Amino acid sequence: MVAILATALATGLYVGAGWGPGPRDGIMTGLAARGIPVLVARAAIELTVLAIGWALGGSVGLATVLFAVSIGPLVSRSLPILALPPAPVRPTEEPGPDQL
């Protein structure tokens, strides 16, 4: 469980800092931008990946299921706490007559 919590915190840190999401995080943030809650988006992604892996013959253990169902809620809590505030918008300067 510590590793799952650490993964959620790391995701909150690097996605919240604007360093660019990885593949799964990119899908998660894209879905969130379209109104789907982060919790739902991330859980759906992880459960889909789990199901595809199992269908392809992979093993599914307790830790895999625990990760898939808990990472969404944990990331949805860590992102708002760890995200950097948006950068202030600087007003643009009007060019002077000598700058045209």
N, CA, C and O atoms as a DFTB+ gen file, in Angstrom:
400 C
 N C O
     1  1       0.819      -1.202       0.000
     2  2       0.000       0.000       0.000
     3  2       0.862       1.265       0.000
     4  3       0.454       2.296      -0.534
     5  1       2.039       1.187       0.591
     6  2       2.925       2.347       0.612
     7  2       3.348       2.726      -0.806
     8  3       3.422       3.908      -1.142
     9  1       3.622       1.726      -1.629
    10  2       4.036       2.001      -3.009
    11  2       2.904       2.635      -3.811
    12  3       3.153       3.494      -4.657
    13  1       1.684       2.228      -3.561
    14  2       0.536       2.814      -4.267
    15  2       0.364       4.271      -3.852
    16  3       0.126       5.135      -4.695
    17  1       0.484       4.540      -2.568
    18  2       0.406       5.907      -2.083
    19  2       1.537       6.767      -2.656
    20  3       1.314       7.914      -3.044
    21  1       2.745       6.210      -2.706
    22  2       3.884       6.938      -3.270
    23  2       3.658       7.235      -4.754
    24  3       4.020       8.312      -5.230
    25  1       3.071       6.301      -5.480
    26  2       2.775       6.515      -6.898
    27  2       1.762       7.646      -7.067
    28  3       1.903       8.481      -7.960
    29  1       0.751       7.670      -6.217
    30  2      -0.258       8.737      -6.292
    31  2       0.367      10.091      -5.974
    32  3       0.070      11.082      -6.641
    33  1       1.221      10.139      -4.973
    34  2       1.884      11.395      -4.632
    35  2       2.811      11.855      -5.751
    36  3       2.838      13.037      -6.095
    37  1       3.568      10.922      -6.316
    38  2       4.463      11.272      -7.425
    39  2       3.667      11.790      -8.618
    40  3       4.077      12.747      -9.274
    41  1       2.536      11.160      -8.898
    42  2       1.688      11.616      -9.999
    43  2       1.183      13.024      -9.729
    44  3       1.186      13.868     -10.625
    45  1       0.748      13.284      -8.501
    46  2       0.304      14.626      -8.137
    47  2       1.405      15.652      -8.285
    48  3       1.159      16.787      -8.694
    49  1       2.629      15.249      -7.950
    50  2       3.755      16.174      -8.050
    51  2       4.114      16.505      -9.490
    52  3       4.212      17.678      -9.849
    53  1       4.313      15.472     -10.329
    54  2       4.803      15.802     -11.678
    55  2       3.704      16.276     -12.615
    56  3       3.961      17.107     -13.486
    57  1       2.493      15.770     -12.460
    58  2       1.400      16.287     -13.294
    59  2       1.005      17.679     -12.792
    60  3       0.750      18.580     -13.592
    61  1       0.955      17.853     -11.471
    62  2       0.601      19.147     -10.893
    63  2       1.624      20.229     -11.173
    64  3       1.287      21.412     -11.211
    65  1       2.882      19.828     -11.373
    66  2       3.929      20.801     -11.689
    67  2       3.946      21.164     -13.171
    68  3       4.661      22.077     -13.586
    69  1       3.160      20.450     -13.959
    70  2       3.111      20.741     -15.390
    71  2       4.276      20.168     -16.163
    72  3       4.628      20.684     -17.224
    73  1       4.889      19.098     -15.645
    74  2       6.034      18.495     -16.321
    75  2       5.625      17.584     -17.469
    76  3       6.487      17.013     -18.137
    77  1       4.368      17.444     -17.700
    78  2       3.889      16.603     -18.780
    79  2       3.519      15.232     -18.271
    80  3       4.326      14.574     -17.614
    81  1       2.313      14.791     -18.565
    82  2       1.880      13.485     -18.098
    83  2       2.426      12.356     -18.962
    84  3       2.757      12.552     -20.131
    85  1       2.513      11.173     -18.365
    86  2       2.860       9.964     -19.116
    87  2       1.634       9.508     -19.888
    88  3       0.617      10.202     -19.902
    89  1       1.717       8.343     -20.534
    90  2       0.597       7.888     -21.372
    91  2      -0.725       7.761     -20.617
    92  3      -1.737       8.316     -21.046
    93  1      -0.728       7.043     -19.510
    94  2      -1.981       6.876     -18.760
    95  2      -2.423       8.193     -18.141
    96  3      -3.614       8.502     -18.114
    97  1      -1.476       8.960     -17.650
    98  2      -1.819      10.250     -17.051
    99  2      -2.315      11.223     -18.111
   100  3      -3.163      12.070     -17.828
   101  1      -1.793      11.109     -19.328
   102  2      -2.266      11.956     -20.419
   103  2      -3.713      11.674     -20.765
   104  3      -4.496      12.594     -21.001
   105  1      -4.068      10.396     -20.796
   106  2      -5.473      10.039     -21.035
   107  2      -6.331      10.558     -19.882
   108  3      -7.413      11.103     -20.096
   109  1      -5.830      10.380     -18.651
   110  2      -6.560      10.830     -17.468
   111  2      -6.804      12.342     -17.517
   112  3      -7.931      12.792     -17.307
   113  1      -5.761      13.125     -17.793
   114  2      -5.924      14.583     -17.816
   115  2      -6.779      15.028     -19.004
   116  3      -7.511      16.013     -18.910
   117  1      -6.685      14.307     -20.110
   118  2      -7.531      14.629     -21.259
   119  2      -8.999      14.384     -20.969
   120  3      -9.854      15.190     -21.336
   121  1      -9.293      13.265     -20.307
   122  2     -10.676      12.981     -19.928
   123  2     -11.166      13.979     -18.883
   124  3     -12.315      14.416     -18.929
   125  1     -10.296      14.337     -17.942
   126  2     -10.667      15.311     -16.911
   127  2     -10.962      16.680     -17.532
   128  3     -11.852      17.394     -17.071
   129  1     -10.223      17.038     -18.564
   130  2     -10.468      18.310     -19.245
   131  2     -11.814      18.322     -19.961
   132  3     -12.357      19.384     -20.265
   133  1     -12.341      17.139     -20.223
   134  2     -13.648      17.027     -20.877
   135  2     -14.777      16.789     -19.881
   136  3     -15.898      16.460     -20.269
   137  1     -14.473      16.959     -18.580
   138  2     -15.518      16.902     -17.568
   139  2     -15.640      15.601     -16.795
   140  3     -16.468      15.507     -15.888
   141  1     -14.845      14.599     -17.126
   142  2     -14.892      13.337     -16.381
   143  2     -14.001      13.485     -15.160
   144  3     -12.842      13.877     -15.291
   145  1     -14.515      13.183     -13.978
   146  2     -13.694      13.333     -12.770
   147  2     -12.417      12.489     -12.839
   148  3     -12.427      11.383     -13.379
   149  1     -11.323      13.015     -12.289
   150  2     -10.038      12.312     -12.287
   151  2     -10.185      10.936     -11.669
   152  3      -9.625       9.964     -12.176
   153  1     -10.926      10.843     -10.588
   154  2     -11.129       9.561      -9.914
   155  2     -11.700       8.521     -10.880
   156  3     -11.197       7.400     -10.953
   157  1     -12.725       8.883     -11.606
   158  2     -13.386       7.973     -12.541
   159  2     -12.474       7.668     -13.727
   160  3     -12.344       6.514     -14.134
   161  1     -11.844       8.702     -14.279
   162  2     -10.982       8.510     -15.447
   163  2      -9.827       7.573     -15.136
   164  3      -9.579       6.627     -15.884
   165  1      -9.113       7.826     -14.032
   166  2      -7.939       7.007     -13.711
   167  2      -8.339       5.589     -13.353
   168  3      -7.668       4.642     -13.765
   169  1      -9.425       5.416     -12.589
   170  2      -9.873       4.071     -12.234
   171  2     -10.287       3.297     -13.491
   172  3      -9.969       2.115     -13.620
   173  1     -10.983       3.948     -14.402
   174  2     -11.400       3.281     -15.634
   175  2     -10.197       2.862     -16.472
   176  3     -10.189       1.773     -17.046
   177  1      -9.194       3.710     -16.546
   178  2      -7.982       3.385     -17.310
   179  2      -7.297       2.172     -16.695
   180  3      -6.971       1.220     -17.404
   181  1      -7.075       2.197     -15.386
   182  2      -6.370       1.103     -14.722
   183  2      -7.145      -0.204     -14.784
   184  3      -6.546      -1.260     -14.987
   185  1      -8.462      -0.160     -14.615
   186  2      -9.260      -1.382     -14.695
   187  2      -9.296      -1.923     -16.125
   188  3      -9.325      -3.138     -16.324
   189  1      -9.295      -1.039     -17.114
   190  2      -9.234      -1.478     -18.508
   191  2      -7.905      -2.163     -18.807
   192  3      -7.872      -3.214     -19.447
   193  1      -6.815      -1.566     -18.343
   194  2      -5.487      -2.159     -18.548
   195  2      -5.402      -3.508     -17.845
   196  3      -4.850      -4.462     -18.394
   197  1      -5.944      -3.590     -16.636
   198  2      -5.946      -4.855     -15.897
   199  2      -6.712      -5.923     -16.676
   200  3      -6.233      -7.047     -16.824
   201  1      -7.896      -5.576     -17.174
   202  2      -8.717      -6.540     -17.914
   203  2      -8.035      -6.996     -19.198
   204  3      -8.081      -8.178     -19.536
   205  1      -7.405      -6.071     -19.914
   206  2      -6.709      -6.439     -21.150
   207  2      -5.529      -7.351     -20.835
   208  3      -5.308      -8.345     -21.527
   209  1      -4.777      -7.017     -19.802
   210  2      -3.653      -7.872     -19.418
   211  2      -4.093      -9.263     -19.028
   212  3      -3.458     -10.249     -19.400
   213  1      -5.180      -9.346     -18.281
   214  2      -5.706     -10.657     -17.882
   215  2      -6.198     -11.430     -19.111
   216  3      -5.952     -12.631     -19.228
   217  1      -6.898     -10.736     -20.035
   218  2      -7.409     -11.386     -21.250
   219  2      -6.275     -11.906     -22.128
   220  3      -6.449     -12.882     -22.857
   221  1      -5.122     -11.257     -22.059
   222  2      -3.959     -11.698     -22.842
   223  2      -3.158     -12.786     -22.139
   224  3      -2.129     -13.230     -22.647
   225  1      -3.630     -13.214     -20.972
   226  2      -2.967     -14.319     -20.279
   227  2      -2.090     -13.914     -19.112
   228  3      -1.399     -14.757     -18.541
   229  1      -2.102     -12.659     -18.752
   230  2      -1.293     -12.209     -17.623
   231  2      -1.911     -12.632     -16.300
   232  3      -3.094     -12.967     -16.225
   233  1      -1.104     -12.611     -15.281
   234  2      -1.625     -12.966     -13.959
   235  2      -2.141     -11.709     -13.268
   236  3      -1.606     -10.615     -13.446
   237  1      -3.179     -11.891     -12.486
   238  2      -3.768     -10.794     -11.725
   239  2      -3.739     -11.195     -10.260
   240  3      -4.376     -12.167      -9.852
   241  1      -2.996     -10.436      -9.486
   242  2      -2.895     -10.705      -8.060
   243  2      -3.611      -9.655      -7.242
   244  3      -4.170      -8.698      -7.779
   245  1      -3.587      -9.845      -5.955
   246  2      -4.261      -8.929      -5.044
   247  2      -3.698      -7.508      -5.162
   248  3      -4.461      -6.542      -5.176
   249  1      -2.376      -7.375      -5.247
   250  2      -1.763      -6.046      -5.344
   251  2      -2.164      -5.347      -6.643
   252  3      -2.345      -4.129      -6.658
   253  1      -2.303      -6.093      -7.715
   254  2      -2.704      -5.512      -8.998
   255  2      -4.117      -4.950      -8.904
   256  3      -4.380      -3.837      -9.359
   257  1      -5.015      -5.714      -8.318
   258  2      -6.396      -5.262      -8.158
   259  2      -6.451      -4.076      -7.193
   260  3      -7.170      -3.108      -7.440
   261  1      -5.696      -4.147      -6.097
   262  2      -5.663      -3.054      -5.129
   263  2      -5.164      -1.765      -5.780
   264  3      -5.716      -0.692      -5.533
   265  1      -4.122      -1.864      -6.612
   266  2      -3.620      -0.685      -7.322
   267  2      -4.697      -0.119      -8.243
   268  3      -4.956       1.084      -8.241
   269  1      -5.321      -0.992      -9.027
   270  2      -6.295      -0.534     -10.024
   271  2      -7.484       0.180      -9.395
   272  3      -7.998       1.141      -9.967
   273  1      -7.927      -0.276      -8.226
   274  2      -9.109       0.352      -7.628
   275  2      -8.770       1.529      -6.715
   276  3      -9.640       2.351      -6.432
   277  1      -7.523       1.627      -6.250
   278  2      -7.203       2.703      -5.301
   279  2      -6.427       3.871      -5.902
   280  3      -6.425       4.955      -5.319
   281  1      -5.772       3.690      -7.042
   282  2      -4.943       4.764      -7.577
   283  2      -5.797       5.962      -8.028
   284  3      -5.371       7.107      -7.875
   285  1      -6.976       5.718      -8.571
   286  2      -7.845       6.815      -8.997
   287  2      -8.235       7.739      -7.855
   288  3      -8.034       8.949      -7.953
   289  1      -8.793       7.193      -6.767
   290  2      -9.139       8.070      -5.636
   291  2      -7.921       8.775      -5.032
   292  3      -8.008       9.939      -4.640
   293  1      -6.792       8.075      -4.958
   294  2      -5.600       8.689      -4.368
   295  2      -5.053       9.821      -5.239
   296  3      -4.674      10.871      -4.720
   297  1      -5.010       9.617      -6.545
   298  2      -4.528      10.666      -7.452
   299  2      -5.497      11.855      -7.439
   300  3      -5.070      13.008      -7.482
   301  1      -6.796      11.568      -7.380
   302  2      -7.766      12.682      -7.374
   303  2      -7.631      13.530      -6.115
   304  3      -7.996      14.706      -6.124
   305  1      -7.117      12.959      -5.043
   306  2      -6.885      13.737      -3.825
   307  2      -5.531      14.445      -3.850
   308  3      -5.399      15.549      -3.322
   309  1      -4.527      13.815      -4.459
   310  2      -3.184      14.398      -4.434
   311  2      -3.023      15.548      -5.435
   312  3      -2.296      16.503      -5.158
   313  1      -3.675      15.473      -6.570
   314  2      -3.504      16.525      -7.592
   315  2      -3.866      17.922      -7.094
   316  3      -3.059      18.839      -7.252
   317  1      -5.037      18.126      -6.502
   318  2      -5.357      19.496      -6.066
   319  2      -4.440      20.009      -4.959
   320  3      -4.194      21.211      -4.861
   321  1      -3.940      19.108      -4.137
   322  2      -3.076      19.515      -3.027
   323  2      -1.677      19.880      -3.525
   324  3      -1.076      20.840      -3.044
   325  1      -1.160      19.113      -4.490
   326  2       0.226      19.272      -4.917
   327  2       0.408      20.102      -6.177
   328  3       1.542      20.419      -6.537
   329  1      -0.665      20.461      -6.852
   330  2      -0.537      21.225      -8.096
   331  2      -0.064      22.640      -7.811
   332  3      -0.466      23.264      -6.829
   333  1       0.785      23.124      -8.678
   334  2       1.247      24.509      -8.579
   335  2       0.117      25.440      -8.986
   336  3      -0.698      25.094      -9.842
   337  1       0.062      26.616      -8.380
   338  2      -0.958      27.579      -8.827
   339  2      -0.625      28.040     -10.247
   340  3       0.539      28.031     -10.646
   341  1      -1.630      28.437     -10.996
   342  2      -1.354      28.911     -12.356
   343  2      -0.440      30.135     -12.329
   344  3      -0.507      30.962     -11.420
   345  1       0.400      30.226     -13.333
   346  2       1.316      31.370     -13.433
   347  2       0.507      32.635     -13.697
   348  3      -0.486      32.601     -14.423
   349  1       0.932      33.751     -13.107
   350  2       0.200      34.993     -13.360
   351  2       0.361      35.414     -14.817
   352  3       1.407      35.209     -15.434
   353  1      -0.681      35.992     -15.334
   354  2      -0.662      36.464     -16.717
   355  2      -0.126      37.885     -16.716
   356  3      -0.665      38.762     -16.040
   357  1       0.923      38.105     -17.466
   358  2       1.509      39.443     -17.564
   359  2       0.812      40.214     -18.668
   360  3       0.582      39.681     -19.753
   361  1       0.479      41.451     -18.401
   362  2      -0.168      42.232     -19.460
   363  2       0.820      42.486     -20.597
   364  3       2.015      42.691     -20.382
   365  1       0.295      42.467     -21.773
   366  2       1.149      42.747     -22.931
   367  2       1.318      44.253     -23.059
   368  3       0.410      45.027     -22.757
   369  1       2.464      44.638     -23.499
   370  2       2.742      46.063     -23.672
   371  2       2.373      46.489     -25.088
   372  3       2.606      45.772     -26.061
   373  1       1.812      47.636     -25.163
   374  2       1.496      48.209     -26.467
   375  2       2.791      48.742     -27.068
   376  3       3.560      49.411     -26.378
   377  1       3.044      48.454     -28.353
   378  2       4.272      48.996     -28.943
   379  2       4.173      50.521     -29.083
   380  3       3.136      51.066     -29.461
   381  1       5.260      51.170     -28.773
   382  2       5.332      52.618     -28.912
   383  2       5.552      52.984     -30.367
   384  3       5.800      52.104     -31.191
   385  1       5.466      54.273     -30.703
   386  2       5.625      54.704     -32.087
   387  2       7.018      54.361     -32.637
   388  3       7.167      54.107     -33.832
   389  1       8.030      54.354     -31.769
   390  2       9.379      54.038     -32.246
   391  2       9.614      52.542     -32.384
   392  3      10.662      52.140     -32.888
   393  1       8.679      51.707     -31.954
   394  2       8.859      50.256     -32.030
   395  2       8.104      49.654     -33.212
   396  3       8.194      48.447     -33.440
   397  1       7.386      50.437     -33.946
   398  2       6.611      49.919     -35.088
   399  2       7.454      49.686     -36.259
   400  3       6.959      49.252     -37.299
